[in-house]
Amino acid sequence: MNDIQQAVEQYLAETELEWELGARDGEWVISLPGERKLKTVVSLLVGETAVTATAFVIRHPDENHSEFYQYLLRRNLRRPGIAYATDEHGDVFVVSRTPVAAVDSAYLDTLFGIVLEAADEIFNELLVIGFRSSMQKEWDWRISRGESTRNLEAFRHLLDHDAGGSERS
């Protein structure tokens, strides 16, 4: 185990974060607790020259694709050291690549904070832009059957008036 891998192990031992070893050599999978998203799972991969962090943010949008991806691109201008990226399916990730020499426990703490903020802070906005119609259908279905709308409460101001003002929690 090299020095940076030892630093990662020490950092994780000192924090209360959930983690497990990843499938690749030098990889850790860390779960960061969120507010809007329940958790953000980060793959931290220590290579020979760089440490790469990759975290899933949200799946590809159902609608408003251009607005959705433009929103993410504009957000890239605000975040130092990380960027939003998509895979071949259009699913959104936060990625960071840092030279090994720059990584220590203070950097890891900053990195995980930035990754969590990037994934969690805009999650609800991304849902509204890319999944509003699906959310409305789910809201209407739950209201019509008297089901709980608890997991949609953050969006009540957008969804409730379209459902005729009926309320159920």
C-alpha positions as a LaTeX table, in Angstrom:
\begin{tabular}{lrrr}
\hline
Residue & $x$ (\AA) & $y$ (\AA) & $z$ (\AA) \\
\hline
Met1 & 0.00 & 0.00 & 0.00 \\
Asn2 & 1.43 & 3.38 & $-1.00$ \\
Asp3 & 1.41 & 6.60 & 1.06 \\
Ile4 & $-1.73$ & 8.03 & $-0.51$ \\
Gln5 & $-3.66$ & 4.80 & 0.01 \\
Gln6 & $-2.59$ & 4.87 & 3.66 \\
Ala7 & $-3.78$ & 8.49 & 3.90 \\
Val8 & $-7.17$ & 7.47 & 2.50 \\
Glu9 & $-7.43$ & 4.54 & 4.93 \\
Gln10 & $-6.50$ & 6.82 & 7.84 \\
Tyr11 & $-8.98$ & 9.51 & 6.77 \\
Leu12 & $-11.80$ & 6.99 & 6.47 \\
Ala13 & $-10.94$ & 5.44 & 9.83 \\
Glu14 & $-11.18$ & 8.90 & 11.45 \\
Thr15 & $-14.54$ & 9.81 & 9.90 \\
Glu16 & $-17.99$ & 8.37 & 10.43 \\
Leu17 & $-18.55$ & 7.83 & 6.72 \\
Glu18 & $-19.85$ & 4.51 & 5.44 \\
Trp19 & $-17.37$ & 2.94 & 3.06 \\
Glu20 & $-16.20$ & $-0.31$ & 1.55 \\
Leu21 & $-13.40$ & $-1.39$ & $-0.72$ \\
Gly22 & $-14.23$ & $-1.12$ & $-4.40$ \\
Ala23 & $-13.84$ & $-3.75$ & $-7.10$ \\
Arg24 & $-10.61$ & $-2.25$ & $-8.46$ \\
Asp25 & $-7.22$ & $-2.09$ & $-6.75$ \\
Gly26 & $-6.89$ & 1.24 & $-4.95$ \\
Glu27 & $-10.64$ & 1.95 & $-4.97$ \\
Trp28 & $-12.89$ & 2.89 & $-2.08$ \\
Val29 & $-16.66$ & 3.38 & $-2.33$ \\
Ile30 & $-17.85$ & 6.00 & 0.13 \\
Ser31 & $-21.47$ & 6.91 & 0.98 \\
Leu32 & $-22.02$ & 10.57 & 1.82 \\
Pro33 & $-25.29$ & 11.39 & 3.62 \\
Gly34 & $-27.37$ & 14.05 & 1.92 \\
Glu35 & $-30.37$ & 16.27 & 2.45 \\
Arg36 & $-32.12$ & 16.28 & $-0.92$ \\
Lys37 & $-30.66$ & 12.98 & $-2.09$ \\
Leu38 & $-30.61$ & 10.37 & 0.64 \\
Lys39 & $-26.97$ & 9.65 & $-0.11$ \\
Thr40 & $-24.29$ & 10.23 & $-2.70$ \\
Val41 & $-22.02$ & 7.29 & $-3.45$ \\
Val42 & $-18.47$ & 8.23 & $-4.42$ \\
Ser43 & $-15.90$ & 5.99 & $-6.06$ \\
Leu44 & $-12.43$ & 7.15 & $-4.98$ \\
Leu45 & $-9.73$ & 5.57 & $-7.13$ \\
Val46 & $-6.06$ & 6.05 & $-6.28$ \\
Gly47 & $-3.91$ & 5.61 & $-9.35$ \\
Glu48 & $-0.18$ & 6.02 & $-9.91$ \\
Thr49 & $-0.39$ & 9.71 & $-10.78$ \\
Ala50 & $-3.89$ & 10.85 & $-9.86$ \\
Val51 & $-6.78$ & 10.33 & $-7.50$ \\
Thr52 & $-10.14$ & 10.20 & $-9.27$ \\
Ala53 & $-13.47$ & 10.74 & $-7.53$ \\
Thr54 & $-16.68$ & 9.87 & $-9.38$ \\
Ala55 & $-20.18$ & 10.20 & $-7.95$ \\
Phe56 & $-23.54$ & 9.46 & $-9.55$ \\
Val57 & $-25.88$ & 12.47 & $-9.40$ \\
Ile58 & $-29.02$ & 11.62 & $-11.39$ \\
Arg59 & $-30.15$ & 9.52 & $-14.34$ \\
His60 & $-30.72$ & 11.01 & $-17.78$ \\
Pro61 & $-33.71$ & 13.37 & $-17.91$ \\
Asp62 & $-37.09$ & 12.39 & $-19.32$ \\
Glu63 & $-37.74$ & 15.89 & $-20.71$ \\
Asn64 & $-36.19$ & 19.32 & $-21.26$ \\
His65 & $-32.84$ & 17.80 & $-22.23$ \\
Ser66 & $-31.29$ & 21.01 & $-23.53$ \\
Glu67 & $-32.26$ & 23.05 & $-20.45$ \\
Phe68 & $-31.16$ & 20.20 & $-18.16$ \\
Tyr69 & $-27.65$ & 19.87 & $-19.62$ \\
Gln70 & $-27.18$ & 23.65 & $-20.04$ \\
Tyr71 & $-27.97$ & 24.04 & $-16.35$ \\
Leu72 & $-25.22$ & 21.56 & $-15.52$ \\
Leu73 & $-22.71$ & 23.20 & $-17.85$ \\
Arg74 & $-23.33$ & 26.59 & $-16.25$ \\
Arg75 & $-22.80$ & 24.99 & $-12.83$ \\
Asn76 & $-19.39$ & 23.71 & $-13.99$ \\
Leu77 & $-18.21$ & 27.33 & $-14.01$ \\
Arg78 & $-18.93$ & 27.64 & $-10.26$ \\
Arg79 & $-17.17$ & 24.56 & $-8.91$ \\
Pro80 & $-13.37$ & 24.46 & $-8.64$ \\
Gly81 & $-11.74$ & 21.07 & $-9.07$ \\
Ile82 & $-14.83$ & 19.12 & $-10.11$ \\
Ala83 & $-17.15$ & 18.97 & $-13.09$ \\
Tyr84 & $-20.45$ & 17.49 & $-14.13$ \\
Ala85 & $-20.16$ & 14.85 & $-16.83$ \\
Thr86 & $-22.40$ & 12.33 & $-18.55$ \\
Asp87 & $-21.93$ & 8.75 & $-19.56$ \\
Glu88 & $-23.08$ & 7.16 & $-22.84$ \\
His89 & $-26.66$ & 6.98 & $-21.48$ \\
Gly90 & $-26.82$ & 10.64 & $-20.47$ \\
Asp91 & $-26.69$ & 9.83 & $-16.75$ \\
Val92 & $-25.01$ & 12.61 & $-14.76$ \\
Phe93 & $-21.92$ & 12.25 & $-12.59$ \\
Val94 & $-19.63$ & 14.59 & $-10.66$ \\
Val95 & $-15.96$ & 13.89 & $-11.40$ \\
Ser96 & $-12.66$ & 15.10 & $-10.05$ \\
Arg97 & $-9.10$ & 14.20 & $-10.96$ \\
Thr98 & $-6.31$ & 15.42 & $-8.69$ \\
Pro99 & $-2.55$ & 14.77 & $-8.76$ \\
Val100 & $-1.56$ & 12.28 & $-6.07$ \\
Ala101 & 0.92 & 14.75 & $-4.58$ \\
Ala102 & $-1.93$ & 17.16 & $-3.72$ \\
Val103 & $-3.99$ & 14.64 & $-1.76$ \\
Asp104 & $-3.97$ & 14.48 & 2.02 \\
Ser105 & $-6.66$ & 14.20 & 4.68 \\
Ala106 & $-7.52$ & 17.92 & 4.50 \\
Tyr107 & $-7.92$ & 17.65 & 0.74 \\
Leu108 & $-10.11$ & 14.53 & 1.08 \\
Asp109 & $-12.35$ & 16.36 & 3.54 \\
Thr110 & $-12.70$ & 19.28 & 1.11 \\
Leu111 & $-13.20$ & 16.96 & $-1.86$ \\
Phe112 & $-16.02$ & 14.98 & $-0.23$ \\
Gly113 & $-17.68$ & 18.22 & 0.88 \\
Ile114 & $-17.54$ & 19.65 & $-2.64$ \\
Val115 & $-18.75$ & 16.41 & $-4.23$ \\
Leu116 & $-21.65$ & 16.13 & $-1.80$ \\
Glu117 & $-22.63$ & 19.75 & $-2.32$ \\
Ala118 & $-22.44$ & 19.36 & $-6.12$ \\
Ala119 & $-24.63$ & 16.24 & $-6.09$ \\
Asp120 & $-27.06$ & 17.18 & $-3.33$ \\
Glu121 & $-27.53$ & 20.95 & $-3.66$ \\
Ile122 & $-29.03$ & 20.92 & $-7.17$ \\
Phe123 & $-30.82$ & 17.58 & $-7.02$ \\
Asn124 & $-34.32$ & 19.03 & $-6.61$ \\
Glu125 & $-33.75$ & 21.57 & $-9.40$ \\
Leu126 & $-32.65$ & 18.77 & $-11.71$ \\
Leu127 & $-35.75$ & 16.78 & $-10.82$ \\
Val128 & $-37.98$ & 19.72 & $-11.69$ \\
Ile129 & $-36.23$ & 20.44 & $-14.99$ \\
Gly130 & $-35.86$ & 16.86 & $-16.18$ \\
Phe131 & $-38.70$ & 14.95 & $-14.53$ \\
Arg132 & $-41.55$ & 17.40 & $-13.85$ \\
Ser133 & $-44.14$ & 15.52 & $-15.93$ \\
Ser134 & $-43.33$ & 12.21 & $-14.21$ \\
Met135 & $-43.51$ & 13.87 & $-10.81$ \\
Gln136 & $-46.88$ & 15.37 & $-11.66$ \\
Lys137 & $-48.22$ & 11.99 & $-12.76$ \\
Glu138 & $-46.95$ & 10.40 & $-9.56$ \\
Trp139 & $-48.49$ & 13.19 & $-7.44$ \\
Asp140 & $-51.84$ & 12.92 & $-9.22$ \\
Trp141 & $-51.85$ & 9.12 & $-8.91$ \\
Arg142 & $-51.11$ & 9.29 & $-5.17$ \\
Ile143 & $-53.74$ & 11.96 & $-4.56$ \\
Ser144 & $-56.38$ & 10.00 & $-6.51$ \\
Arg145 & $-55.74$ & 6.92 & $-4.36$ \\
Gly146 & $-55.27$ & 8.66 & $-1.02$ \\
Glu147 & $-51.62$ & 7.62 & $-0.88$ \\
Ser148 & $-48.90$ & 9.48 & 0.98 \\
Thr149 & $-47.15$ & 12.29 & $-0.89$ \\
Arg150 & $-44.40$ & 12.59 & 1.72 \\
Asn151 & $-41.51$ & 11.93 & $-0.67$ \\
Leu152 & $-42.83$ & 14.68 & $-2.97$ \\
Glu153 & $-43.41$ & 17.31 & $-0.27$ \\
Ala154 & $-40.48$ & 19.44 & $-1.43$ \\
Phe155 & $-42.39$ & 19.91 & $-4.69$ \\
Arg156 & $-45.88$ & 20.51 & $-3.27$ \\
His157 & $-45.78$ & 24.16 & $-4.38$ \\
Leu158 & $-45.34$ & 23.00 & $-7.99$ \\
Leu159 & $-47.57$ & 19.95 & $-8.01$ \\
Asp160 & $-50.47$ & 20.57 & $-5.67$ \\
His161 & $-52.20$ & 23.35 & $-7.60$ \\
Asp162 & $-52.25$ & 21.23 & $-10.76$ \\
Ala163 & $-53.95$ & 18.42 & $-8.86$ \\
Gly164 & $-56.90$ & 20.64 & $-7.97$ \\
Gly165 & $-55.62$ & 21.65 & $-4.54$ \\
Ser166 & $-56.31$ & 18.27 & $-2.94$ \\
Glu167 & $-53.94$ & 17.56 & $-0.09$ \\
Arg168 & $-52.78$ & 14.35 & 1.56 \\
Ser169 & $-49.60$ & 13.64 & 3.49 \\
\hline
\end{tabular}
